[in-house]
Each structure stands twice: as C-alpha cells, then as structure tokens.
Amino acid sequence: MADSNDEPTVPVVCEACDTTNRVALDDVAATVAQHNERVHGGEPVAEVDPDVTSALHDLLAADVVEED
C-alpha cells in the first residue's frame, strides 16, 4: 500500500474480492501481479481501475494525433 506522501498513486480494483486500493505508481504492476498470483491463481482479475485506464488511453491517443 502506498505511503501518504507526494508519490502518485493509482487505484487498483479487484471485483472478485470486492476491493479497491491505491498503490504507488512505481508498484502498480508488481502489486497487481502478486495479488493475482496469490489470490486468483495467476488469473488476471485485479487491475488498474478501468476508468483510469480509459482516461489514460484517451490522453495518449490525443497526444499521438497532435504529433501527426
């Protein structure tokens, strides 16, 4: 779990466990992988909040369009 400092955090959700947690940006991939391995036998159940992922995709797509 992320400390309460200035480090950016990302919401991670696991619908199967009915949990949401904020994780330090640098730790997201490892935290999600560890949770899925430990709790769900490696199945990709926990994930970055889909709303955040969608917003990030939109920002990246807009940036790519601006470069063209």
C-alpha positions in Angstrom: 0.0 0.0 0.0 1.3 3.5 -0.8 2.5 5.8 1.9 0.8 9.2 2.4 3.4 11.3 0.7 3.7 13.1 -2.6 4.2 9.9 -4.7 1.4 9.5 -7.2 -0.9 6.6 -6.6 -3.2 4.6 -8.8 -6.5 2.9 -7.9 -6.4 -0.9 -8.3 -9.6 -2.8 -8.2 -10.5 -6.5 -7.8 -14.1 -7.1 -8.4 -13.8 -10.7 -7.3 -12.5 -9.6 -3.9 -14.7 -6.5 -3.9 -11.7 -4.4 -3.0 -10.2 -1.1 -4.2 -6.7 0.0 -3.1 -4.5 2.9 -4.0 -1.0 1.8 -4.9 2.2 3.8 -5.6 2.7 4.3 -9.3 6.0 2.5 -9.3 4.5 -0.5 -7.5 1.3 -1.0 -9.6 2.5 -3.8 -11.9 4.1 -5.8 -9.2 1.2 -5.4 -6.8 -1.4 -6.4 -9.3 0.7 -9.4 -10.4 1.3 -10.5 -6.9 -2.4 -10.2 -5.9 -3.5 -12.1 -8.9 -0.9 -14.9 -8.4 -1.5 -15.2 -4.6 -5.3 -14.9 -4.6 -6.5 -15.9 -8.1 -4.0 -18.5 -9.2 -2.4 -16.1 -11.7 -5.7 -15.2 -13.5 -5.8 -11.5 -14.4 -8.6 -10.5 -12.1 -7.3 -7.4 -10.2 -6.4 -4.5 -12.5 -5.9 -0.7 -12.6 -9.3 0.9 -12.3 -10.8 0.7 -15.8 -11.9 4.3 -15.7 -8.3 5.4 -15.1 -7.0 3.1 -17.9 -9.6 4.5 -20.3 -8.8 8.1 -19.4 -5.1 7.4 -19.9 -5.7 5.8 -23.3 -7.7 8.8 -24.4 -4.9 11.2 -23.3 -2.3 9.1 -25.2 -4.4 8.9 -28.3 -4.9 12.7 -28.3 -1.2 13.1 -27.9 -0.4 10.8 -30.9 -3.0 12.7 -33.0 -1.4 16.0 -32.1 2.1 14.7 -33.2 0.8 13.8 -36.7 
